[in-house]
Amino acid sequence: KTKKQLITLDLEKQTWSRTSTLSGAFDTEPDQLARILGDSDALYFCEDGGTASDIHGRDKTGKFFTVVKNKGEDDENTGLAFSPDGKFMFVAYQKNSHVYQFWREDGLPFDASVADIKYH
């Protein structure tokens, strides 16, 4: 966290890679990682610190996308979890103890393929 890097491990290939989080598409550094295995094989994460803590994803090709843009909470998100069936994403916020539930408009789980992603 202090080095502002995201380390990605590939346990099948027994390799790892390092990506800087010092600059780029995210206002602050990644935190609260959650991975869903399925068609999308995506890694979801929150941003640590600040009041514009958004929720992002990274697909299996390494492309980043934003899932939820924080426009109402003047707070840091501190929790990220998915329902057992993958259809609901839950995000908690620290200061006000708010918890939000998100779902896809098409009703599919978050691990299903997505046809219209806006990548960074």
C-alpha positions in Angstrom: 0.0 0.0 0.0 2.8 2.4 0.8 4.5 1.6 -2.5 1.2 2.2 -4.4 1.4 -1.0 -6.4 -1.1 -3.7 -7.3 0.4 -7.2 -7.4 -1.4 -9.7 -9.5 -0.7 -13.4 -8.9 -1.4 -16.1 -11.4 -1.4 -19.3 -9.4 -1.9 -21.6 -12.4 1.2 -20.3 -14.2 3.0 -19.5 -11.0 3.8 -16.0 -12.1 3.2 -12.5 -10.8 3.1 -8.9 -12.2 3.2 -5.5 -10.7 1.2 -2.5 -11.7 1.7 1.1 -10.4 -1.3 2.8 -8.8 0.5 6.1 -8.4 -1.3 7.6 -11.4 -3.8 6.7 -14.0 -7.6 6.3 -14.1 -8.0 6.1 -10.3 -8.1 9.1 -7.9 -6.6 7.0 -5.1 -5.1 3.6 -4.6 -6.9 0.2 -5.0 -8.3 -1.4 -1.8 -10.9 -4.0 -0.8 -10.3 -6.5 -3.6 -13.0 -9.1 -4.5 -12.8 -11.6 -7.3 -15.6 -13.4 -9.1 -14.8 -16.4 -11.2 -17.0 -17.0 -14.2 -17.3 -15.9 -17.8 -15.9 -12.4 -17.0 -13.2 -13.6 -14.5 -13.1 -10.1 -13.2 -11.3 -8.6 -10.2 -13.4 -5.9 -8.5 -11.9 -3.3 -6.1 -12.7 -0.1 -4.3 -10.4 3.0 -4.0 -8.8 3.6 -0.6 -9.1 7.1 0.9 -10.7 10.3 -0.3 -14.3 11.2 -0.8 -14.5 10.1 -4.4 -14.0 6.4 -3.7 -15.4 4.6 -6.8 -15.7 0.9 -7.5 -13.7 -0.5 -10.4 -13.1 -3.8 -12.2 -10.3 -5.3 -14.1 -11.1 -8.0 -16.7 -8.9 -11.1 -17.5 -7.1 -9.1 -20.3 -6.0 -6.4 -17.8 -8.4 -3.7 -18.9 -9.9 -1.5 -16.2 -13.5 -0.3 -16.0 -15.6 1.6 -13.5 -18.6 -0.2 -12.0 -20.0 2.5 -9.7 -19.1 6.2 -9.6 -19.4 7.6 -6.1 -21.5 10.8 -6.5 -23.5 10.9 -3.2 -21.3 9.7 -0.3 -18.8 12.1 1.2 -16.9 9.2 2.6 -14.5 6.3 1.9 -15.9 2.9 0.9 -14.6 0.2 3.3 -16.3 -3.0 2.2 -16.9 -4.9 -1.0 -18.7 -8.2 -1.1 -20.9 -10.2 -3.5 -23.9 -12.4 -2.8 -23.3 -16.2 -3.2 -25.1 -16.3 -6.5 -23.0 -13.3 -7.8 -26.2 -11.2 -8.6 -25.7 -8.6 -6.0 -22.7 -6.4 -5.0 -22.6 -4.8 -1.6 -20.5 -1.8 -0.7 -20.1 -0.2 2.8 -19.1 3.3 3.6 -17.0 4.1 6.7 -18.2 7.4 8.3 -21.9 7.1 8.0 -22.1 3.3 8.1 -24.1 3.2 4.9 -24.3 -0.1 2.9 -25.5 -0.1 -0.7 -26.7 -3.0 -2.8 -26.1 -3.0 -6.6 -27.2 -5.3 -9.3 -27.0 -5.5 -13.1 -29.9 -4.1 -15.1 -30.0 -7.3 -17.2 -30.5 -9.4 -14.1 -27.4 -11.5 -14.8 -24.7 -12.2 -12.1 -21.6 -10.0 -12.0 -19.5 -12.9 -13.3 -21.5 -13.1 -16.6 -20.1 -11.7 -19.8 -20.7 -8.0 -20.4 -21.2 -6.7 -23.9 -21.0 -2.9 -23.4 -18.1 -2.0 -21.1 -16.5 1.4 -21.2 -12.8 0.8 -20.5 -10.3 3.4 -19.2 
